[in-house]
Amino acid sequence: MIVVNDRTPTAVPSELLDRLRRIPPATIGHVLAFGFMDVALRPIGRRGFSVCGPATTVRTMAIDSTVVHKAIDLAEPGDVLVIDRTGDTKHACWGEMTSLAAHVRGLAATVVDGPATDVVEIEEMGYLVFSRGVSPITTRSLAQFGEINTVVQCGGVTVSPGDIVLADDNGVLVLPPHQVAELVEHCEPIAQREPTTRQRLRAGEALAEYSGANRKIAAALAAQAAAGSGQ
């Protein structure tokens, strides 16, 4: 069965996406525990990047990747294509030509919960792909099964069309649109403090003193000592 739904309109203003893009996923990882994809999904094609955009979602079966081609045409510039491979880790549904088509279309990146192929060509064109590895075994254009813009699973995370995908070299984070504004307000000051932290550490300040670890450990040791003495 083939299911093709219209693209979900972006619910997050572009200026808010720009602010989110400047916050590393690892910074958000200090305050958020959910929404991070499996660490086995690693980037191909670029280094030193930050990607932030709405998800266009795809679900495919093991050897049938026809809907992937259609999804590239339905996605808008700046979208992140998120591909659910329904557990298949053998067949590569993504390679050079899909990357080229997505690159020309203006997509920001592709995240595929399975292997990719043609990694040299992908790296040469500089298109960003997250995958679980590399395989020379590719898919077929059978048009028997597939879904576009439905709720999918990718990297252990549920992804709905229009969810916001934030990614850098360290991994992929998926956020529901309603969560973005509050998260930006909370995490933006943390990210903005990082240059000051680097400066102070390079000047020789002890990390445990700057972070408050010394104070917290001293308090914990004092509490342990008090409990041990029966006070």
Steps between C-alpha positions, in 0.01 A plus 500: 500500500621849413405801714593851387394790721557869439793669668419635845541880509785622717364611838820664630598850379825520305660739750436251780654222291806721446536543877459126558760424233761685708440274801695172483302181570757420770407822679134400491609157625579663835131572556306257277510120514262404219489552124863410427548238228716191542870589515564237230363746243812679380552776240640455151601780267584792728673602822457808714133550412177600672167409340155603613180449304156342488466129434358346186448137598520177298442134586632230266529122501823306455546504122238750382614863507272655236338739747841644592526652152150646526571643845798696369268676255239572769748641752574871509843669513633485855310182590670200658396170341451236773481140374361210704642174362265278705794317653699424185876540547615324181369699202607857423206712389716813481804574285655737251203577277251547783753727672551697180125540447453610863798735478366666186156521659654688794433249776707553813582134570378141497479270801456134406454230763708253302806496276588734216722441199723706267663669796794637299266674256285633785806642672620659176171686449484601868142390559432396859374148569462327834494120472574182694791409276582410142370221275549417131165316493240741368122514474259473205226720356200270550231749614336233716536650846587833655371801687579870471425756772369255758625441854820293484770354722862596436793436729266395779306828485146560381502769231187677374490703180598858584697410812821700527827314444816650651828327418873550510809278501398359839155371407134563417226647718128508413272762657123547477431852369324610820813426703743711301433849638528400866811293435670786313427743783648257754804375305605808304662667806688177573642490148587869515706443818725243332755750357545646850546152642770422244676827574505440875623141465777607261601762756560218747185508713419158647195340338378360833508849649333670204227236465424490872611137531739587786221662698254218438750226587605684818136523605443130421808395696393714796154341493652153485729579791212637706291189427791274591552666836131479583446874512 
